[in-house]
């Protein structure tokens, strides 16, 4: 069965769409649970971590390689959940981590700014001017986060299969559209698409396990064979670090072989690393 990721802005009714869609389909609905798992790792209040997602990621910078670590744990957690299929995920990064999986329906929910302002005013009991300022700032910071951390612009429609403007329709209307869309053959799980997802999840588990030793290595997986790349020999502080990386990777469930790829620091990494430019 398909996986659905929903990207949204504040007060765009995207959360309502996600929850009602999951309820109608009998799917698991994910969002804040992933953040709670990550906040346990960093041992900081959840609200601060959520602010770090919306604002420039200054909160995470207090930790050594905080951004890399946070992305690694979020990525691994999301991929572990979605391996089971039947998931609706709403929030940042879902479309990014799952963009190459064919049985994922990637959705962007939009809403009229005036409707969002009214909802912000109602919930926060603030003026229209204050609400408009907060929403615009929130939208811009979400966009900055996507560009800075993931290298993608969340406003780019090419990232999504469907963009829905809920200003002129109800939440139920949006849910109806998405329920019909996921029936299409193109969004059904195949052995090939499931294998790709399993490989991504395994690579993410290994990436997380290696994070304390080498936060910027690149990890890929194929049928249990792990390739650890972008190991810059100039940054290896201990002579046994490479051996330790291999030992740790082999202990991760599902790994049946490890290949190491050293770089001199002058050559470009062989694989794209989502953590490399952070």
Rosetta blueprint (number, residue, H / E / L):
1 X L
2 X L
3 X E
4 X E
5 X E
6 X E
7 X E
8 X E
9 X L
10 X L
11 X L
12 X L
13 X L
14 X H
15 X H
16 X H
17 X H
18 X H
19 X H
20 X H
21 X H
22 X H
23 X H
24 X H
25 X H
26 X L
27 X L
28 X E
29 X E
30 X E
31 X L
32 X H
33 X H
34 X H
35 X H
36 X H
37 X H
38 X H
39 X H
40 X H
41 X H
42 X H
43 X L
44 X L
45 X L
46 X H
47 X H
48 X H
49 X H
50 X H
51 X H
52 X H
53 X H
54 X H
55 X L
56 X L
57 X L
58 X L
59 X L
60 X H
61 X H
62 X H
63 X L
64 X L
65 X L
66 X H
67 X H
68 X H
69 X H
70 X H
71 X H
72 X H
73 X H
74 X H
75 X H
76 X H
77 X H
78 X H
79 X H
80 X H
81 X H
82 X H
83 X L
84 X L
85 X L
86 X L
87 X E
88 X E
89 X E
90 X E
91 X L
92 X L
93 X L
94 X H
95 X H
96 X H
97 X H
98 X L
99 X L
100 X L
101 X L
102 X L
103 X L
104 X E
105 X E
106 X E
107 X E
108 X E
109 X E
110 X E
111 X L
112 X L
113 X H
114 X H
115 X H
116 X H
117 X H
118 X H
119 X H
120 X H
121 X H
122 X H
123 X H
124 X H
125 X L
126 X L
127 X L
128 X H
129 X H
130 X H
131 X H
132 X H
133 X H
134 X H
135 X H
136 X H
137 X H
138 X H
139 X H
140 X H
141 X H
142 X H
143 X H
144 X H
145 X H
146 X H
147 X H
148 X H
149 X H
150 X H
151 X L
152 X L
153 X L
154 X L
155 X L
156 X L
157 X H
158 X H
159 X H
160 X L
161 X L
162 X E
163 X E
164 X E
165 X E
166 X H
167 X H
168 X H
169 X L
170 X L
171 X H
172 X H
173 X H
174 X H
175 X H
176 X H
177 X H
178 X H
179 X H
180 X H
181 X H
182 X L
183 X L
184 X L
185 X H
186 X H
187 X H
188 X L
189 X L
190 X L
191 X H
192 X H
193 X H
194 X H
195 X H
196 X H
197 X H
198 X H
199 X H
200 X H
201 X H
202 X H
203 X H
204 X H
205 X H
206 X H
207 X H
208 X H
209 X H
210 X H
211 X L
212 X L
213 X L
214 X L
215 X L
216 X L
217 X L
218 X E
219 X E
220 X E
221 X E
222 X E
223 X L
224 X L
225 X E
226 X E
227 X E
228 X E
229 X E
230 X E
231 X E
232 X E
233 X H
234 X H
235 X H
236 X L
237 X L
238 X L
239 X L
240 X L
241 X H
242 X H
243 X H
244 X H
245 X H
246 X H
247 X H
248 X H
249 X H
250 X H
251 X H
252 X L
253 X L
254 X L
255 X L
256 X L
257 X E
258 X E
259 X E
260 X E
261 X E
262 X E
263 X E
264 X L
265 X L
266 X L
267 X L
268 X L
269 X L
270 X L
271 X L
272 X L
273 X L
274 X L
275 X L
276 X L
277 X L
278 X L
